[in-house]
Amino acid sequence: MRIEVLNLRKERRASRVRARLRSVSDRPRLSVFRSNNHLYAQLIDDKQGKTLVSASTLELAKEKANKTSKAALLGEILASKAKKAGITKAAFDRGSYEYHGRVKALAESLRKSGIII
């Protein structure tokens, strides 16, 4: 398949996910970006256009673990930072990624740590 078609599909998936998030606009948006090696997550206030809290697996560089378990640790780190900032609820924006693997581990870890998604 041509790369343009694949990119278009990815953009459509992301826009479908973000369209559902508009209904919970009172919460900050938890945006996830997944690269080949790392996972990045940030809580964004869309009304002000500012990032409130961010974390990535780059902070866990010395950890000897696989990518999925690092994603779970990232969820715990992000949850503690969010609680310090007074955030208890967020709208989960997984972008064009499936709710599977590292993305799922991050979300479940956040829920386990007390953040309502």
Backbone as CSV, one residue per row, in Angstrom:
resi,resn,N_x,N_y,N_z,CA_x,CA_y,CA_z,C_x,C_y,C_z
1,MET,0.824,-1.182,0.000,0.000,0.000,0.000,0.869,1.246,0.000
2,ARG,0.350,2.282,-0.587,1.124,3.518,-0.637,1.153,4.186,0.725
3,ILE,2.238,4.853,1.011,2.437,5.497,2.309,1.423,6.608,2.545
4,GLU,0.983,7.281,1.480,-0.003,8.355,1.630,-1.320,7.809,2.144
5,VAL,-1.705,6.634,1.657,-2.957,6.011,2.090,-2.868,5.617,3.555
6,LEU,-1.733,5.074,3.967,-1.551,4.667,5.352,-1.559,5.872,6.288
7,ASN,-0.916,6.960,5.881,-0.912,8.171,6.699,-2.305,8.760,6.815
8,LEU,-3.076,8.701,5.739,-4.441,9.206,5.766,-5.291,8.395,6.739
9,ARG,-5.130,7.081,6.735,-5.862,6.223,7.674,-5.511,6.566,9.118
10,LYS,-4.222,6.800,9.371,-3.762,7.133,10.714,-4.367,8.462,11.169
11,GLU,-4.390,9.453,10.282,-4.974,10.750,10.615,-6.462,10.639,10.896
12,ARG,-7.168,9.824,10.127,-8.607,9.632,10.338,-8.879,8.986,11.691
13,ARG,-8.065,7.968,12.038,-8.232,7.320,13.346,-8.036,8.326,14.472
14,ALA,-6.994,9.135,14.366,-6.701,10.129,15.401,-7.826,11.154,15.502
15,SER,-8.378,11.580,14.386,-9.452,12.571,14.440,-10.735,11.979,15.019
16,ARG,-10.986,10.687,14.795,-12.151,10.027,15.410,-12.017,10.000,16.925
17,VAL,-10.818,9.671,17.392,-10.576,9.612,18.834,-10.736,10.999,19.445
18,ARG,-10.163,12.008,18.829,-10.220,13.363,19.376,-11.624,13.958,19.291
19,ALA,-12.427,13.520,18.335,-13.797,14.011,18.235,-14.610,13.570,19.444
20,ARG,-14.343,12.376,19.950,-15.047,11.892,21.145,-14.598,12.641,22.391
21,LEU,-13.397,13.172,22.375,-12.870,13.861,23.549,-13.499,15.234,23.751
22,ARG,-14.098,15.789,22.739,-14.695,17.116,22.863,-15.837,17.134,23.877
23,SER,-16.452,15.972,24.105,-17.571,15.920,25.041,-17.118,16.035,26.492
24,VAL,-15.853,15.774,26.772,-15.319,15.886,28.133,-14.255,16.977,28.183
25,SER,-14.595,18.132,27.641,-13.610,19.201,27.516,-13.299,19.882,28.841
26,ASP,-14.030,19.533,29.907,-13.737,20.130,31.205,-12.505,19.505,31.859
27,ARG,-12.058,18.373,31.344,-10.881,17.685,31.865,-9.655,17.992,31.009
28,PRO,-8.469,17.887,31.605,-7.275,17.986,30.765,-7.155,16.745,29.876
29,ARG,-6.538,16.893,28.744,-6.385,15.798,27.795,-5.045,15.102,28.033
30,LEU,-5.088,13.794,28.190,-3.881,12.993,28.353,-3.463,12.501,26.980
31,SER,-2.478,13.156,26.405,-2.011,12.838,25.063,-0.830,11.882,25.137
32,VAL,-0.846,10.858,24.287,0.195,9.841,24.279,0.885,9.840,22.920
33,PHE,2.210,9.804,22.943,2.991,9.629,21.734,3.912,8.444,21.930
34,ARG,3.923,7.568,20.955,4.726,6.350,21.041,5.743,6.355,19.906
35,SER,7.020,6.318,20.261,8.057,6.167,19.248,8.520,4.716,19.272
36,ASN,9.508,4.399,18.467,9.992,3.023,18.459,10.617,2.630,19.796
37,ASN,11.261,3.574,20.450,11.982,3.255,21.677,11.351,3.793,22.947
38,HIS,10.585,4.867,22.866,10.096,5.531,24.069,8.622,5.852,23.973
39,LEU,8.065,6.190,25.125,6.671,6.583,25.238,6.628,7.925,25.946
40,TYR,5.837,8.841,25.426,5.725,10.177,25.988,4.267,10.433,26.315
41,ALA,3.995,11.026,27.470,2.622,11.341,27.857,2.604,12.728,28.472
42,GLN,1.546,13.474,28.175,1.415,14.804,28.753,-0.047,15.145,28.974
43,LEU,-0.298,15.875,30.030,-1.633,16.375,30.326,-1.713,17.801,29.822
44,ILE,-2.675,18.053,28.933,-2.772,19.336,28.239,-4.104,19.994,28.565
45,ASP,-4.063,21.274,28.897,-5.271,22.076,29.049,-5.544,22.724,27.693
46,ASP,-6.537,22.223,26.984,-6.803,22.707,25.623,-7.397,24.111,25.607
47,LYS,-8.047,24.513,26.689,-8.622,25.858,26.721,-7.517,26.918,26.734
48,GLN,-6.463,26.670,27.502,-5.339,27.603,27.571,-4.250,27.264,26.570
49,GLY,-4.263,26.036,26.066,-3.237,25.602,25.131,-1.899,25.376,25.799
50,LYS,-1.932,24.899,27.047,-0.692,24.704,27.791,-0.576,23.265,28.289
51,THR,0.659,22.800,28.357,0.937,21.498,28.935,1.058,21.664,30.443
52,LEU,0.265,20.896,31.179,0.263,20.992,32.634,1.324,20.091,33.263
53,VAL,1.376,18.848,32.800,2.301,17.853,33.343,2.772,16.986,32.194
54,SER,4.045,16.611,32.214,4.533,15.696,31.184,5.528,14.727,31.792
55,ALA,5.656,13.576,31.124,6.621,12.554,31.547,6.922,11.674,30.341
56,SER,8.068,11.009,30.395,8.424,10.089,29.318,9.279,8.971,29.865
57,THR,9.435,7.942,29.066,10.268,6.824,29.486,11.746,7.180,29.424
58,LEU,12.079,8.348,28.909,13.460,8.815,28.961,13.918,9.006,30.408
59,GLU,12.946,9.290,31.290,13.245,9.436,32.713,13.626,8.099,33.342
60,LEU,13.292,7.011,32.659,13.556,5.664,33.170,14.710,5.015,32.424
61,ALA,15.655,5.799,31.965,16.733,5.287,31.114,17.575,4.214,31.803
62,LYS,17.720,4.291,33.110,18.562,3.329,33.810,17.816,2.068,34.223
63,GLU,16.510,2.053,34.036,15.713,0.871,34.376,15.988,-0.254,33.389
64,LYS,16.172,-1.441,33.906,16.323,-2.628,33.052,14.965,-3.314,32.991
65,ALA,14.192,-2.963,31.976,12.855,-3.535,31.828,12.459,-3.453,30.358
66,ASN,11.414,-4.192,30.012,10.939,-4.110,28.633,10.060,-2.859,28.454
67,LYS,9.655,-2.587,27.236,8.931,-1.355,26.929,7.589,-1.285,27.631
68,THR,6.892,-2.421,27.746,5.575,-2.427,28.363,5.663,-2.140,29.856
69,SER,6.623,-2.735,30.530,6.746,-2.469,31.965,7.250,-1.050,32.224
70,LYS,8.050,-0.491,31.312,8.444,0.910,31.433,7.229,1.821,31.252
71,ALA,6.302,1.424,30.390,5.085,2.207,30.198,4.252,2.214,31.471
72,ALA,4.209,1.077,32.174,3.482,1.016,33.438,4.146,1.903,34.490
73,LEU,5.464,1.903,34.531,6.178,2.787,35.454,5.946,4.260,35.101
74,LEU,5.873,4.536,33.814,5.589,5.891,33.359,4.224,6.355,33.858
75,GLY,3.249,5.455,33.854,1.923,5.790,34.364,1.958,6.179,35.828
76,GLU,2.745,5.468,36.616,2.873,5.796,38.040,3.540,7.161,38.233
77,ILE,4.583,7.427,37.453,5.281,8.717,37.547,4.351,9.859,37.153
78,LEU,3.629,9.680,36.049,2.718,10.722,35.583,1.589,10.950,36.581
79,ALA,1.096,9.883,37.190,0.028,10.009,38.182,0.503,10.801,39.396
80,SER,1.714,10.547,39.850,2.212,11.292,41.010,2.408,12.771,40.667
81,LYS,2.909,13.052,39.470,3.070,14.451,39.044,1.705,15.136,38.911
82,ALA,0.719,14.401,38.391,-0.624,14.965,38.214,-1.268,15.261,39.564
83,LYS,-1.092,14.371,40.517,-1.673,14.597,41.848,-1.040,15.812,42.521
84,LYS,0.263,15.997,42.324,0.929,17.182,42.874,0.371,18.458,42.244
85,ALA,-0.020,18.363,40.969,-0.583,19.518,40.267,-2.077,19.677,40.520
86,GLY,-2.677,18.736,41.278,-4.095,18.824,41.608,-5.019,18.261,40.547
87,ILE,-4.526,17.380,39.725,-5.329,16.790,38.650,-5.726,15.373,39.050
88,THR,-7.028,15.099,39.024,-7.504,13.754,39.365,-8.246,13.085,38.221
89,LYS,-8.663,13.875,37.219,-9.397,13.335,36.078,-8.727,13.787,34.784
90,ALA,-8.799,12.927,33.774,-8.234,13.280,32.474,-9.014,12.562,31.381
91,ALA,-8.975,13.109,30.185,-9.571,12.477,29.009,-8.433,11.820,28.232
92,PHE,-8.523,10.527,28.009,-7.433,9.756,27.417,-7.432,9.905,25.904
93,ASP,-6.392,10.530,25.373,-6.227,10.730,23.932,-5.110,9.803,23.457
94,ARG,-5.502,8.662,22.923,-4.508,7.691,22.477,-4.055,7.973,21.056
95,GLY,-4.605,8.989,20.435,-4.224,9.347,19.071,-4.607,8.258,18.097
96,SER,-3.678,7.863,17.246,-3.979,6.837,16.251,-3.513,5.461,16.704
97,TYR,-3.102,5.344,17.974,-2.598,4.072,18.471,-3.728,3.223,19.027
98,GLU,-3.618,1.918,18.828,-4.600,1.001,19.396,-4.461,0.970,20.902
99,TYR,-5.567,0.669,21.578,-5.532,0.493,23.027,-5.011,-0.912,23.281
100,HIS,-3.694,-1.035,23.208,-3.050,-2.345,23.257,-1.584,-2.145,23.625
101,GLY,-1.006,-3.088,24.317,0.427,-3.045,24.595,0.832,-1.913,25.510
102,ARG,1.770,-1.084,25.044,2.314,-0.004,25.867,1.277,1.042,26.217
103,VAL,0.397,1.365,25.281,-0.629,2.370,25.526,-1.597,1.866,26.596
104,LYS,-1.967,0.616,26.511,-2.865,0.020,27.499,-2.200,-0.052,28.875
105,ALA,-0.932,-0.424,28.916,-0.211,-0.511,30.186,-0.138,0.856,30.863
106,LEU,0.083,1.899,30.080,0.118,3.254,30.621,-1.232,3.634,31.221
107,ALA,-2.306,3.400,30.493,-3.646,3.768,30.952,-4.032,2.993,32.209
108,GLU,-3.765,1.701,32.227,-4.126,0.900,33.392,-3.318,1.308,34.622
109,SER,-2.068,1.655,34.427,-1.232,2.101,35.534,-1.733,3.434,36.097
110,LEU,-2.160,4.326,35.232,-2.724,5.597,35.691,-3.991,5.368,36.500
111,ARG,-4.859,4.492,35.999,-6.085,4.178,36.727,-5.791,3.562,38.085
112,LYS,-4.820,2.657,38.098,-4.423,1.990,39.339,-3.867,2.998,40.352
113,SER,-3.219,4.042,39.865,-2.623,5.060,40.716,-3.628,6.136,41.159
114,GLY,-4.864,6.039,40.705,-5.903,6.941,41.188,-6.344,8.030,40.248
115,ILE,-5.865,8.066,39.025,-6.308,9.059,38.048,-7.497,8.489,37.292
116,ILE,-8.580,9.245,37.222,-9.782,8.778,36.533,-9.672,9.128,35.057
117,ILE,-9.729,8.091,34.226,-9.651,8.286,32.773,-10.980,7.855,32.170
